[in-house]
Each structure stands twice: as C-alpha cells, then as structure tokens.
Amino acid sequence: MKNLELHWKILIGMALGVLFPIILLQIPSFSEEVMVGEKSFTKLGVFITDWIKPFGTIFINALKLIAVPLIIVSLIKGISEIEDISKLSKMGGRTVGLYVASTLIAVTIGLVIVNLVKPGTTITEETRQEILLEFEGDAQKKIDMASGQKSEGPLQAVVDLVPSNIFSALTSNKNMLQVIFFVIFFSICLLRIPSEKAQPVKKFFDGLNEIILKMIDFIMICAPYGVFALMATLIVQSPGIELIIALLWYSLSVLIGLALLVFLIYPLIVKTYTGRSYASFFKGISPAQLLAFSTSSSAATLPVTMERVTEHIGVEEEVSSFVLPIGATVNMDGTSLYQAVAAVFIAQAFDIDLSLGAQLTIVLTATLASIGSAAVPSAGMVMLVIVLGAINVPEAGLALIFAVDRPLDMCRTVVNVTGDAMVAMLVGKSMGKLGEPKIKNWDDFEKA
C-alpha cells in the first residue's frame, strides 16, 4: 500500500470504512439495541461513536487547524510577489466574475433537472407527514438560525467583511472572509513600503509557508485512516432505509446535477480554455475531491486543494493562494444547485405550483445564499430556509430532506472544491500563470 498514490489510499480507506460496520453488524452481539439517553442505538453504533469517530474528528480538526494559517501565509506570499498592483484588481475581478458565472450555471442546471424529474410528486401524503414528524426538531433549529440572519440589514454582509478584531476573526474558520480581507489589506500595504523594509517580512512568510506545507505533508499521511473513521461513523449514523427510498428521486435529481458539473461541465470548460485533458485534471484534483467527500467541508479540504492545484495542476501560487481561499468561502456551486433542487422539490411535495418568476427568484436567491454559506457541513441547509422564504414555500418542509442531507452534502462539497480548482485554472491561464505540474505523483511529493 506504501507505493500506491494518495487517491487510491483514500479510496481504500473509504471502502473499508463502509465495509467495517456492515461486516460487524452480522455479529449478533453488535446488532443488539441499547438505550443511550432517550434514543436507541446498536452496540456497534455506540462502539464506533466512542472509539472510531474521534479519530475522524481529529483528522478534520488537523486540517482545519492549518486552514487559516495557510490562507494567511500563502496569500501574503502570493500577493507580495505581484510587481504590478493592477494585476491584483484584474485577478480579483476575473475570480469573482467566474465564480458568479459558475454558480448561475449550477443553479440553472438544478432547476432544469428538478422540473423534468418532478421528484416531489412521488412523495405521498402519508410519507410526507411521517418525515415531517421525524425531523421536525432538526428543521426548527435551522429555521431559527436562518431567522437570525434574515433579521439583519441588507448591507450586513459588507459590515461583516471587516473585522473589528483580527485575533477574534482568526479563532473561527467561519470568519474566513474577514481573515482574507485583512490579509489582502496587509499584503497591499506590504507592497507599498520600501523594499528593504518589506524584505524581512517576505522572508519570514516564505519560511512559514514551507513549514505549513510540510505540516500538510504529515497530515495527509493519516488521510486514509481519518477517512476510514469518517465513513464508518456515517454508516452507523445513517437514517433508516425506508426514508432514503422515499427520497430516492430527490436524491437522484441532486446527484445527476452534481455529476453533470463534475464530469461534464467543469472538465469540458477546462479542456476548452486551458487545453488540459480530462485525465490530467482529475488526476491532479482527485485527492482533494475524496477528502471533500469524506469531510463535507470546503474549509477543511482547502489545504489539500491548494497543494494539489499548485503542485499537481501547475497553477502558480500567486494565483492559487488568492483564488482558492476566496472560492472556499464564496463559491458553492454544489450548494447552490442543491438549494435549487431542494426548493422546487419541497414546493412539489406541498403541491405548490411555482411560476417562472418564482423560479427566477430561486436563481437569484440561491446564488446569493450560496455565497453566504459557510464552508462547513450542512451550512447550505440554513441558507435554504432563506430561499424557501423568498418563494413562499413552508420552511417546515426542510424536514423532508434531512434524512438524506448528509450523503448529499458530501457530494455537493466535491462539486464546490472541483469548481474552485476549475476557476483557479481559468484565472491562471488568463494571467499567464498556468504551467506544467511541479509534482507528477504522490511519491514525488513525499520525496520532495
């Protein structure tokens, strides 16, 4: 297994994580039910939650641990190497424009698919009431969280962009945009001071960048084991198969849209504008995609995404260090597609006919909501409440999709990360900053 490339090791970890609890459930003692508080669990579920899940949590925490330091040092290093400050504004404009365009494409694809498949019409009244009752509490929590966001003013997002205390902003990955704002401000000022005074600062961050990259190296050695723990936990905590079957058409609608983006739209755009083949694109980004699938977090995957795009795809650090952290925060193509499908699905389940105007509202609201989604698991669910409110669909319908949200969240995070990589390649190509990969495979990276 030592000679296997990283993505194969992660795939093996994922497969074993799925098979491990399934095999143990065949042992009668593990399948026995026990009460934990007011809920019933199998003994296997308790065992994995107590003894396996913590290792998955540690792995995710390790990735999140270096996410903010990586953003800081890589952004400062990248921007400080830009000789012409006008290039920064040009790169920023292209980045934002491409992110908005890709999000609009994702929402449109989602709406087309859900209107063709009409998954909401397959939900019977009896099943709808059962699901609403089962997940009523979870739905209400998301509704309450969204209510707090809706009560804020229209310019609150702009206000939140500027931190009142940078050290406070550094304490949470949810404040990544604030950190990015401060770092860009810091880097621009670094470019404006005399070079002899700026040089020691640049050298400090150059060295710090190398240390953080080595930290990623060590963390990724543990990736297969962390993924194993995360997948095993997911299996024992999955909802009943009856509910999943009831939501099968909805899940398929989301998965078809996500698959179109990942396997057709993104690689086709990459092939057309950069000349890179499908195989080279997927080989370069696949470990980040697999980690995104297992962690359901763009923020946790960001260190690996940056390493893969820079070292294995060939986007120069000057571009990748600017485009990818912003993308992990504002570019949520998978989330926006899911919100479009989910909003129409819930409307169909409640027998609400959405007009063309209402669906255009979904396009606008889902695009803006996806930009506001935090790069953490299930954050899109909170923003979906806002989308539902905009088209007058009962927010309680959120409960209808809770049963399958976790596995779909894993899939849409893959789309988010892949979309970030695509935009980084397009911006790099337009700026003349897309070259040959520095590292051809994982073995080369380990030797480096």
NORJO-V900653 format. One line per field, one symbol per residue. phi: phi as a letter, one per 20 degrees, with the letter a starting at -180 (. if undefined). burial: # if it has 24 or more other C-alpha atoms within 12 Angstrom, else .. A space follows every 10 residues. Layout:
BEGIN
phi->???
burial->???
END
This chain:
BEGIN
phi->.feffgffff fffffffffg ffffffegff efececmddd cfffgffffe ddggffffff ffffgdffgf gfffffffff effdffffff ffffffffff fffffffffg ffffffflff feeffffgff fgffdgffff ffffffffff feffdfffff fdfebfffff ebffefffff gfffffffff feegffefgg ffffffffff ffffffgfff feggfffgff ffffffdfff ffffffdfff ffffffffff ffecffffff ffednffgff ffffdgffff fffeelbfff eggfgfffff eddoffggef feffffffdd dcffffffff ffffgffffe ldeeffffff ffgfffffff feffecgmff ffffgfffff dldgfffgff dfgdffffff fffgfgffff ffffffffff emdddfgfce bfffffff
burial->....###.## ########.# #..##..... .......... .########. .##.###.## .######### ########## ##....##.. ##.###.### .######### #####.#### #.#....#.. ##.###.### .##..#..## .......... ..#..#..## .######### ####.###.# #......... ##..##..#. .##.###.## ########## #######.#. ..##.##### ########## ###.###.## ...#.#.#.# ########## ########## ########## ########## ########## ########## ########## ...#...##. ########## ########## ########## ########## ########## ########## #########. #.#####.## ##..#...
END
